[in-house]
Amino acid sequence: MQRSAPRQIGTKSATVALLMAVLVSCTGANDKVLPVNGRLTRSGGPTGAPAGVDTHCCPHYEANVQLHFVPIHQSGNTRATNVTTDRFGGFSLRLRPGTYRVEVPGPGADSFVDGKPIQPSPNLISVKTGAVNQFNLVISIR
């Protein structure tokens, strides 16, 4: 039995195959937008409660506060997604999988230090496929 010589793939065919592999890997799950929700609360500091009422026991809902979700290290996706919290501090939006920096730019904010809004914690969130993307953000006042 005679063996045949190995078949050579042309440069053009190899280039096309490589490009197809790259396209498939780049257009997968990262194109899918996922539901993201959570709540923004404030802990500590004045709440406007009457004298003698313990204000450190419970979080205060941060209503009507604008949040910016800024993508970190996502090629082609550099625009922030903005959302405003509801009267209970809740928010809901849709984001692509990845890491985002959460910022309070100012509108609606009640808590400031040196004229700048206090930023929530955590300030980095990771949106993942196949996960429940729910984030409770806290503005801590000392």
Secondary structure, DSSP 8 states (H G I E B T S, - for coil): ----------HHHHHHHHHHHHHHHHTSGGGS-EEEEEEEEEESS-----TT---SSS-EE-TT-EEEEEEES-TT----EEEE--TTSEEEEEE-SEEEEEE--STT---EETTEE---BS-EEEE-TTS--EEEEEEE--
